[in-house]
Amino acid sequence: MKGFRQRVHEQLSRAKDSNKSSKKKDSSSSGSNHGTPTSSTTAVNETKSKPTSSPDNGAAAGITLHHNAPVLPSGAPSQQHYIPQQQHIGGQTSSNGPGTPTRQGVPMAPSVVISPSAPHIPPPGAAETMPGDLQPPKIGQKPHLIDRLQTPKDITGGPRPPRRQHSSRFDISDQRQRELEKLPGFHEVPPNRRQDLFMQKIDQCNIIFDFNDATGDMKSKEIKRLALHELLDYVANNRSVITEPMYPKVVEMFSKNLFRPIPPPVNPQGDAFDPEEDEPVLEVAWPHIQVVYEFFLRFIESQDFSTNIAKAYIDHQFVLQLLELFDSEDPRERDFLKTTLHRIYGKFLNLRSYIRRSINNVFFQFIYETERFNGIAELLEILGSIINGFALPLKEEHKLFLTRVLLPMHKVKSLSMYHPQLAYCIVQFLEKDAALTEEVVLGLLRYWPKVNSTKEVMYLNEVEDIFEVMEPAEFVKVQEPLFHQLAKSVASPHFQVAERALYFWNNEYFCNLVGDNVEVILPIMFAPLYENSQGHWNRTIHSMVYTAMKMFMEINPQLFDDCSHDYREYQNSAEAREKSRQDKWDRLAEMAKAKREKVELPPAEGSKSSDAAGSNDGLDPLTQDNQQRLNALKLQDDTTASKERRREGQNSRRRRGSIDDSRGSGSGMAGTGRRIVVGEARRRGERRSSLGSNSSPGPSHVSVTRSNSTSKSMRSV
């Protein structure tokens, strides 16, 4: 037993000596000049240079995990374990490692080992996280040296990754076709061979390469790119070089390189692409696609270009395929598409109506079906220039486009992506025809957002643009509904909405319109302005409200005092109005309770309605409801019949009046008049007897009154 204790003390002393020697080696190595530091030594030096909060955490801060160091599971005991005789430190094998050497099969006594390569093992019951793990990482911060393998997310400090790129689903050419040979330049051949060389270069440009493989066909890709540039320079810098055989070849090359299925969106189920927050997805085949667009634009803009020849190849199908490309996520391609479609619209008069209808169909699908299309802003920009060229007076087709397409586009939730272009189109229409102002303003009020403050600010911006082109006569038509909405915006708790609405009073033309119609506008705006001046939480709103109220006071002081007096009276009667409102709700609750309990309520109409209600007591509620509807229909029919009888009575009285006027002509004439009146009375009596079974209380009373008047007239005769 004594020998065992002695051996344990010897092992502990050796462990202390080895720890001291390892510490001295570490300090000497850190003070010396290194040649090329490795990743492990650099990480250790960085952690040693960081200040620690306490001496106890110093060992934990100096711990590093190597890929070949042993890692114990979290559930393993930490007090008693075996240390292997050899450990890998810094990529080297050492038999005299920092651990305490032990004999084969002899357990090591409990000790604390400080080593850069030893893993951190938490004591039993301790949390599994390190103190620095709970802090969020900062941008550009190097990963902490903790007990876990480094992942690609932990490796920072390098260059920023490039933007996301993808390649569309092109129809890749065969391997044999992709092996191209460089052709001579146009300046290297005589003029009579340049057309043939043009066709050969066009054939080379029809070869489609796979840009997903960046290292494949590199030589052929470069040959095609150079051929495209040579074609571009040849068309742009030369005259009388475009011949009729070139048209189908150029259109075919354009279609083959560009018309392809657009890949699905990166986030098909989530929110749509936001250009302000999301990073655009670029097309990896853009080095070729860009030059194809530039060449085609130069081709159709050339003075030698003939529309009569080209319209056989640039047709409706070509336009539809071009519109489908507007859904590309690459903004560079959408910009070229916008220019290309606008040039086609200007050159081909026979396609203008079809292009407008096709764009309308894209908008309809976007508004009512998908709400996803990347090229809406570009299409609206094209339409803005088209609307600017509309002839006056506007056609009915163009007015329908405004009311059925442009106005409903305000209700889409992704309005921010294209609102400036949409507002420009609206203003262009109002500049062309001021009579459309009422329809446009009422349409905006119909789609006015209720809870989306960002959209409401955009609506207010558009309304101010409309004010710039609004005529005073049109302003009078829309001032009441428009200022009711502006009053709500001014009273909004969202300070940006209220601020944007109050900015209207900084517009001189707006203030002139308000001053001319202050009798209508001030009673609408007084309450929200006064309440905001008293209780709005934003100080900027207070100053802007005071400016607006000061303007109203200067325009019409007497009207301002009257509005203030009416507002005070309205506030003083608030309790009475609340009591009346509560009484109405209580009465409604009593009626609902009585209906649930099937208690008969006092009749609201005459005796017939009460009799009908009493006769329906034994019926179920659905049958009673149907019976009440039938009774209502009967009452309507009786009312119609009574109107007809009243009209006949008026006609008969006119005839009697004419007879009375001729009464002085003689006794014979009087006798004839008496016989006519008696005959009229008899016929009315027969008609009353035939309608007696279906008559209501109202019509029977009318007939009695008519009979009394008839008897009086007979007595007078």
C-alpha positions, 0 to 999 in steps of 0.5 A, spaced: 500 500 500 505 504 501 509 503 495 502 505 491 502 511 494 509 513 493 508 511 485 502 516 485 506 522 488 511 521 483 506 521 477 503 527 480 510 531 481 512 528 474 506 532 471 507 538 474 514 538 471 512 537 464 506 542 465 512 547 467 516 545 461 510 546 456 508 553 459 516 555 458 516 552 451 509 556 449 512 562 452 518 562 448 515 560 441 510 565 442 516 570 443 520 568 437 519 570 430 515 565 426 516 564 418 510 562 415 504 561 421 500 555 420 492 555 421 493 552 428 498 557 430 495 563 428 488 561 431 492 560 438 496 566 438 489 570 436 486 567 442 492 568 447 492 575 445 485 576 447 483 579 454 480 574 458 475 576 464 478 572 469 484 567 470 479 561 471 477 562 463 484 563 461 485 556 460 478 555 456 480 561 452 487 557 450 483 551 448 483 549 440 480 543 437 484 539 432 481 535 427 485 529 429 484 530 437 480 526 441 473 528 442 469 525 448 461 525 448 458 530 452 455 524 456 462 521 458 465 522 465 470 528 466 473 526 472 476 519 470 479 517 463 485 515 460 490 519 456 493 515 450 501 515 450 501 519 443 497 525 441 498 529 435 499 536 436 500 541 430 500 535 425 506 532 429 506 526 433 510 526 440 511 521 445 512 526 450 506 530 450 503 535 455 499 529 458 502 525 464 505 518 462 502 512 465 503 505 465 499 500 461 492 499 464 494 504 470 488 509 471 491 516 471 489 520 478 485 526 477 489 532 475 488 539 471 491 539 464 492 545 460 494 544 453 492 548 446 490 541 443 486 538 449 478 539 448 473 542 453 469 537 457 464 541 461 463 538 468 457 534 470 450 538 470 454 544 467 451 548 460 453 545 454 454 552 451 460 556 452 460 564 454 461 567 447 456 562 444 450 566 446 452 572 443 450 573 436 456 574 431 458 580 428 459 581 420 467 580 419 468 577 425 472 571 426 469 564 429 471 563 436 475 557 438 470 552 441 469 545 441 466 544 434 468 542 427 469 548 423 464 549 417 463 553 411 459 558 415 465 559 420 470 561 415 470 568 414 474 574 412 475 572 405 472 576 399 464 577 398 461 571 394 459 573 387 451 575 386 447 569 384 447 566 377 444 561 373 443 559 366 436 558 363 434 552 359 437 553 353 437 548 347 445 546 347 448 544 341 451 537 339 458 536 341 461 536 334 457 543 332 460 546 338 467 546 335 468 552 331 473 555 327 475 562 327 473 566 320 476 572 317 474 579 319 470 583 314 476 587 312 480 581 310 475 579 305 473 583 298 466 586 298 463 581 294 464 575 299 462 579 305 455 577 304 457 570 304 462 571 310 456 574 314 451 568 313 457 564 315 458 568 322 450 568 323 451 560 322 456 560 328 452 564 332 446 559 332 451 554 336 448 554 343 453 553 349 452 550 356 454 556 360 453 552 367 460 549 365 465 554 365 471 550 363 467 547 357 468 549 350 472 556 352 475 556 345 469 556 341 465 560 346 470 566 345 470 565 337 462 566 338 463 572 342 468 575 337 463 573 331 457 577 334 462 583 335 464 583 328 457 582 326 455 588 330 460 593 328 459 591 320 452 593 321 453 599 325 459 602 321 457 600 314 451 603 309 447 598 304 450 592 307 443 589 309 440 585 304 433 581 303 436 574 305 439 577 311 432 578 314 430 571 316 437 569 318 438 574 323 431 573 326 432 566 326 439 567 330 435 572 335 430 567 336 435 561 337 439 565 342 434 568 346 427 565 346 428 559 351 424 557 357 425 562 363 427 558 369 422 558 375 423 563 380 428 562 386 423 563 391 416 561 388 412 560 394 415 566 398 415 573 397 416 576 390 423 579 388 424 586 391 429 590 388 431 594 394 432 588 398 433 582 394 439 581 390 438 580 383 439 573 379 444 574 373 444 570 367 451 566 366 450 566 359 450 574 359 456 575 355 453 572 349 446 574 350 448 582 351 451 582 344 445 578 341 441 584 343 445 589 341 446 587 334 439 586 333 437 593 335 443 596 331 440 591 325 432 594 326 435 601 327 439 601 321 437 606 315 437 600 310 432 596 314 426 595 311 419 594 315 416 591 309 421 585 308 421 584 316 414 584 317 414 577 314 418 574 320 417 579 326 410 577 327 405 575 332 408 569 335 415 573 335 412 578 339 409 573 344 415 570 345 419 577 346 413 578 352 415 572 355 422 574 356 420 580 360 419 575 366 427 574 367 430 575 373 436 579 370 435 586 370 440 587 364 436 583 360 429 586 361 432 593 360 434 590 353 427 587 352 424 594 353 428 598 348 427 592 343 420 592 344 419 599 343 423 599 337 419 594 334 412 598 336 415 604 333 417 601 326 411 596 325 405 599 325 401 593 323 403 590 330 401 596 334 394 594 336 396 587 337 402 589 342 398 593 346 393 587 347 398 582 349 401 587 354 394 588 357 393 580 357 400 580 361 397 585 366 390 581 367 394 575 368 398 579 373 392 582 377 387 577 377 391 570 377 399 570 379 401 577 382 408 575 380 411 578 373 418 581 374 417 586 368 411 590 370 415 596 371 419 595 364 412 594 360 409 600 364 415 604 362 413 602 354 406 604 355 408 611 358 411 613 352 406 610 348 400 614 351 404 620 350 403 619 343 396 618 343 392 622 338 386 626 341 380 625 342 382 619 346 379 612 343 374 608 347 379 603 347 384 607 350 379 609 356 377 602 357 385 601 358 385 606 363 379 604 367 380 596 367 387 595 367 391 601 370 387 603 376 386 595 378 393 595 378 393 599 384 390 593 388 396 589 387 400 588 394 407 588 390 405 595 388 412 598 390 415 595 384 412 599 379 408 605 382 413 610 379 411 608 372 404 606 373 403 614 376 406 616 370 401 613 365 396 615 369 398 622 369 399 622 362 392 620 361 389 626 365 394 631 361 391 628 354 383 628 357 382 632 363 375 629 363 378 623 366 380 626 372 373 624 376 374 617 374 381 616 376 380 619 383 374 615 384 378 609 382 384 611 387 379 612 393 376 605 391 382 601 392 385 606 397 389 601 402 386 601 409 392 598 413 398 598 409 401 605 410 407 604 405 402 603 400 398 609 402 404 614 402 405 611 395 397 613 393 398 620 396 404 621 392 400 619 386 394 624 388 399 630 389 401 628 382 394 628 379 393 635 383 399 638 378 394 637 372 387 637 375 383 643 372 379 647 377 372 645 374 374 637 375 377 639 382 370 641 384 367 634 382 372 630 386 373 635 392 368 632 397 370 624 397 377 626 396 378 631 402 374 626 406 380 621 405 385 626 406 382 627 413 383 620 414 390 620 412 391 627 416 388 623 422 392 617 421 397 615 427 402 613 422 406 619 422 409 618 415 402 618 412 400 624 416 406 628 414 405 626 407 398 628 407 400 635 410 405 636 405 400 638 400 399 644 404 406 646 401 404 646 394 402 653 391 397 650 386 393 646 391 392 651 396 389 656 391 384 650 389 383 649 397 382 657 397 377 657 392 373 652 395 374 653 402 366 653 404 366 645 402 373 643 405 374 646 411 368 643 415 371 636 412 378 638 415 377 642 421 376 636 426 382 632 424 386 638 424 384 640 431 385 633 434 392 632 431 394 639 433 392 637 440 394 630 441 398 627 436 405 624 438 409 627 433 412 634 434 413 635 426 406 633 425 404 639 430 408 644 426 405 642 420 398 642 422 398 649 425 401 651 418 395 648 415 390 651 420 393 658 420 392 658 412 385 656 413 384 662 418 387 667 413 382 665 408 376 665 411 376 667 419 368 667 420 368 660 417 373 658 421 370 661 427 363 657 425 367 650 424 370 651 431 363 653 434 360 647 431 366 642 433 365 644 440 357 643 440 359 636 437 363 634 443 359 637 448 353 632 445 358 626 445 354 623 452 347 624 449 349 621 442 353 615 446 346 614 450 342 614 444 347 609 441 347 605 447 339 605 447 339 603 440 343 597 441 339 595 447 333 595 443 336 591 438 339 586 443 332 585 446 329 584 439 334 578 438 333 575 445 325 575 443 326 572 436 331 567 440 325 565 445 320 566 440 316 571 443 311 575 439 313 582 439 308 588 438 306 589 431 309 594 427 304 595 422 296 594 421 292 589 423 293 585 417 300 584 418 299 582 425 293 577 423 298 574 418 303 573 424 298 570 428 296 565 423 304 563 422 305 561 429 305 554 428 310 554 422 317 553 423 322 559 422 323 558 415 316 557 413 314 563 416 320 567 413 317 565 406 310 567 408 312 574 410 316 574 403 310 572 400 305 577 403 310 583 402 310 581 394 302 581 395 302 588 398 307 590 392 302 588 387 296 591 391 299 598 391 300 597 383 293 596 382 291 601 387 295 606 383 292 604 376 285 605 380 287 612 382 289 614 375 283 611 372 279 615 377 283 622 375 281 620 368 273 620 370 274 626 374 276 630 368 271 627 364 266 629 369 269 636 369 268 637 362 261 634 362 259 639 368 262 645 364 257 643 358 251 643 363 248 650 361 247 648 354 240 645 356 236 640 360 237 635 354 244 635 355 244 635 363 240 629 362 245 626 358 250 628 363 246 624 368 246 618 365 253 618 363 255 619 370 250 613 373 253 609 368 260 610 370 258 609 377 255 602 375 262 600 372 266 602 378 262 598 382 262 592 378 270 593 378 270 594 385 266 587 386 271 583 382 277 586 385 274 585 392 277 579 394 284 581 393 284 588 395 288 590 401 286 595 406 289 601 403 286 600 396 279 598 399 279 605 403 281 609 397 275 605 393 270 607 399 273 614 398 272 614 391 264 612 391 263 617 396 266 622 392 262 619 386 255 620 390 256 627 392 258 629 384 251 625 382 247 629 388 250 635 385 248 633 378 
